[in-house]
Amino acid sequence: MKSSFRWYGDSDPVTLAQIRQIPGMSSIVSAVYDVAPGEVWPRESLRHIADQCAAHGLVFDVVESIPVTEDIKLGTGECQRHIENYCENIRRCAGAGVRCVTYNFMPVFDWTRTQLDRPAPDGSTSLVMYWDQLKGLDPLRDDIHLPGWDQSYSQEEVRQLIRAYSELGEEGLWRNIEAFLKQVIPVAEECGVVMALHPDDPPYPIFGLPRVVTCEANLDRYLSLVDSPANALCLCTGSLGCSSKNDIPALVRKYSAQKRIGFMHLRNVKILEDGSFEECGHWSQAGSLDMNAIVKALVDTGFEGWFRPDHGRMIWGETGKPGYGLYDRALGAAYLNGLIEANGGQIEG
């Protein structure tokens, strides 16, 4: 398997020189961030990322993410033009050496948290979602600004989108997913690119919005819509692991054995009694997930895709993008290296 690290480009306070010093690190996960969703990424921008990575002994071979626009998800407006541009972006990414593209189908909000800097007893801070902080909130009535929400939308635009998704419903969303996959996956196959779907985060409805990438039955349904190795999962242990209903080691073992995982996001999460959750260190004992069992499932099934240490805490006084500092993610990478080696696996690099 291949060890990777997410990097947000020239503005990221974490540098490629620092990432290169993490043992076993070989791949960079990045994207073009200055182009509006639905538009085509310049080849020069992709080549710039690839050249920077190569100059530091790293490879830019994973994109996270090419955004799926609300028009595509809703099947409205400029849906078809956006899908055609999406296909062109896959071609251009492949031309720059990218072999895996991550994306999601979460309506309106990519992820939802109620706080980004919750202090822990050890002095670190992390992302959390507490249900008691959501009680009584109604985005159709209140002005709400939660972490993870696209701030480019006005409150009225958010309300319009929520109403549109309410009318669409889960089955309508499934129909639009199928239409998207049937156009995109053949292009990915031609380009030698694996499309890796990220699950909903958290994996249950928020404010009544339909969320369908949430559990084993729905993952099965998604993969069956276009039965191709190019139609795969970005299996995020922390996202699916927010629900105690999901047996994460079993899901990893199942889909890895089927060769339907393109990318692994490896992190731990602590589930609280009321279903709230706190992000935590990668160590198994820090949270609710058995990270060793998860890694063992990957090794046992011969996983050959990419993995990355996902969200980390902010520790040792570091400041920066919440969840994406250097120090705790580097600790996570080292911990995962140890689990892989102890279970008889190898990291390519």
Solvent accessible surface area in square Angstrom, and as a share of the most:
residue,aa,sasa,rsa
1,M,14,0.06
2,K,40,0.17
3,S,0,0.00
4,S,0,0.00
5,F,1,0.00
6,R,31,0.11
7,W,10,0.03
8,Y,38,0.14
9,G,12,0.11
10,D,104,0.54
11,S,103,0.66
12,D,17,0.09
13,P,86,0.54
14,V,4,0.03
15,T,60,0.35
16,L,8,0.04
17,A,47,0.37
18,Q,72,0.32
19,I,0,0.00
20,R,114,0.42
21,Q,141,0.63
22,I,12,0.06
23,P,92,0.58
24,G,38,0.37
25,M,8,0.03
26,S,21,0.14
27,S,2,0.01
28,I,0,0.00
29,V,0,0.00
30,S,0,0.00
31,A,4,0.03
32,V,13,0.07
33,Y,102,0.39
34,D,122,0.63
35,V,34,0.20
36,A,62,0.48
37,P,80,0.51
38,G,12,0.11
39,E,61,0.27
40,V,46,0.26
41,W,5,0.02
42,P,50,0.31
43,R,139,0.51
44,E,132,0.59
45,S,32,0.21
46,L,1,0.00
47,R,111,0.40
48,H,91,0.40
49,I,13,0.07
50,A,12,0.10
51,D,75,0.39
52,Q,45,0.20
53,C,0,0.00
54,A,69,0.53
55,A,85,0.66
56,H,70,0.31
57,G,48,0.46
58,L,4,0.02
59,V,84,0.48
60,F,6,0.03
61,D,15,0.08
62,V,0,0.00
63,V,0,0.00
64,E,8,0.04
65,S,28,0.18
66,I,3,0.02
67,P,58,0.36
68,V,10,0.06
69,T,12,0.07
70,E,26,0.12
71,D,39,0.20
72,I,2,0.01
73,K,8,0.03
74,L,20,0.10
75,G,39,0.37
76,T,70,0.41
77,G,76,0.73
78,E,83,0.37
79,C,27,0.16
80,Q,88,0.39
81,R,94,0.34
82,H,17,0.08
83,I,3,0.02
84,E,97,0.43
85,N,22,0.11
86,Y,6,0.02
87,C,11,0.07
88,E,41,0.19
89,N,4,0.02
90,I,0,0.00
91,R,106,0.39
92,R,53,0.19
93,C,0,0.00
94,A,15,0.12
95,G,62,0.60
96,A,11,0.08
97,G,31,0.30
98,V,0,0.00
99,R,104,0.38
100,C,0,0.00
101,V,0,0.00
102,T,1,0.01
103,Y,0,0.00
104,N,21,0.11
105,F,2,0.01
106,M,5,0.02
107,P,1,0.00
108,V,7,0.04
109,F,2,0.01
110,D,68,0.35
111,W,74,0.26
112,T,0,0.00
113,R,0,0.00
114,T,21,0.12
115,Q,45,0.20
116,L,52,0.26
117,D,85,0.44
118,R,103,0.38
119,P,88,0.55
120,A,39,0.30
121,P,153,0.96
122,D,102,0.53
123,G,62,0.60
124,S,5,0.03
125,T,33,0.19
126,S,10,0.06
127,L,5,0.02
128,V,1,0.00
129,M,0,0.00
130,Y,22,0.09
131,W,77,0.27
132,D,92,0.48
133,Q,76,0.34
134,L,12,0.06
135,K,152,0.64
136,G,65,0.62
137,L,63,0.31
138,D,49,0.25
139,P,6,0.04
140,L,78,0.39
141,R,154,0.56
142,D,37,0.19
143,D,104,0.54
144,I,9,0.05
145,H,122,0.54
146,L,19,0.10
147,P,32,0.20
148,G,22,0.22
149,W,16,0.06
150,D,66,0.34
151,Q,116,0.52
152,S,91,0.59
153,Y,58,0.22
154,S,56,0.36
155,Q,33,0.15
156,E,82,0.37
157,E,78,0.35
158,V,8,0.05
159,R,34,0.12
160,Q,101,0.45
161,L,25,0.12
162,I,8,0.04
163,R,108,0.39
164,A,33,0.26
165,Y,0,0.00
166,S,81,0.52
167,E,155,0.70
168,L,39,0.19
169,G,25,0.24
170,E,85,0.38
171,E,93,0.42
172,G,2,0.02
173,L,0,0.00
174,W,9,0.03
175,R,153,0.56
176,N,26,0.13
177,I,0,0.00
178,E,55,0.25
179,A,50,0.39
180,F,0,0.00
181,L,0,0.00
182,K,113,0.48
183,Q,65,0.29
184,V,0,0.00
185,I,1,0.00
186,P,57,0.36
187,V,13,0.08
188,A,0,0.00
189,E,91,0.41
190,E,141,0.63
191,C,35,0.21
192,G,50,0.48
193,V,2,0.01
194,V,41,0.23
195,M,0,0.00
196,A,0,0.00
197,L,1,0.00
198,H,23,0.10
199,P,3,0.02
200,D,1,0.01
201,D,5,0.03
202,P,0,0.00
203,P,8,0.05
204,Y,44,0.17
205,P,77,0.49
206,I,3,0.01
207,F,51,0.21
208,G,64,0.62
209,L,2,0.01
210,P,10,0.06
211,R,6,0.02
212,V,1,0.01
213,V,1,0.00
214,T,16,0.10
215,C,45,0.27
216,E,76,0.34
217,A,71,0.55
218,N,33,0.17
219,L,3,0.01
220,D,57,0.29
221,R,92,0.33
222,Y,0,0.00
223,L,8,0.04
224,S,77,0.50
225,L,36,0.18
226,V,28,0.16
227,D,117,0.61
228,S,5,0.03
229,P,105,0.66
230,A,9,0.07
231,N,0,0.00
232,A,2,0.01
233,L,3,0.01
234,C,0,0.00
235,L,2,0.01
236,C,0,0.00
237,T,0,0.00
238,G,0,0.00
239,S,0,0.00
240,L,1,0.01
241,G,0,0.00
242,C,2,0.01
243,S,17,0.11
244,S,95,0.62
245,K,190,0.80
246,N,17,0.09
247,D,87,0.45
248,I,2,0.01
249,P,36,0.23
250,A,51,0.39
251,L,6,0.03
252,V,0,0.00
253,R,97,0.35
254,K,59,0.25
255,Y,0,0.00
256,S,3,0.02
257,A,62,0.48
258,Q,93,0.41
259,K,122,0.52
260,R,27,0.10
261,I,13,0.07
262,G,6,0.06
263,F,0,0.00
264,M,0,0.00
265,H,2,0.01
266,L,0,0.00
267,R,2,0.01
268,N,1,0.00
269,V,0,0.00
270,K,92,0.39
271,I,41,0.21
272,L,52,0.26
273,E,191,0.86
274,D,91,0.47
275,G,25,0.24
276,S,2,0.01
277,F,0,0.00
278,E,43,0.19
279,E,10,0.04
280,C,18,0.11
281,G,9,0.09
282,H,8,0.03
283,W,142,0.50
284,S,28,0.18
285,Q,143,0.63
286,A,35,0.27
287,G,22,0.21
288,S,57,0.37
289,L,19,0.09
290,D,74,0.39
291,M,0,0.00
292,N,63,0.32
293,A,29,0.23
294,I,0,0.00
295,V,1,0.00
296,K,87,0.37
297,A,0,0.00
298,L,0,0.00
299,V,29,0.17
300,D,73,0.38
301,T,25,0.15
302,G,37,0.35
303,F,14,0.06
304,E,127,0.57
305,G,11,0.10
306,W,24,0.08
307,F,0,0.00
308,R,2,0.01
309,P,1,0.00
310,D,2,0.01
311,H,21,0.10
312,G,4,0.04
313,R,47,0.17
314,M,25,0.11
315,I,13,0.07
316,W,179,0.63
317,G,75,0.72
318,E,33,0.15
319,T,116,0.67
320,G,38,0.37
321,K,93,0.39
322,P,50,0.32
323,G,1,0.01
324,Y,20,0.07
325,G,4,0.04
326,L,24,0.12
327,Y,83,0.31
328,D,4,0.02
329,R,0,0.00
330,A,25,0.20
331,L,80,0.40
332,G,2,0.02
333,A,0,0.00
334,A,52,0.40
335,Y,58,0.22
336,L,0,0.00
337,N,26,0.13
338,G,40,0.38
339,L,22,0.11
340,I,2,0.01
341,E,136,0.61
342,A,87,0.68
343,N,36,0.18
344,G,64,0.62
345,G,16,0.16
346,Q,152,0.67
347,I,49,0.25
348,E,86,0.39
349,G,107,1.03
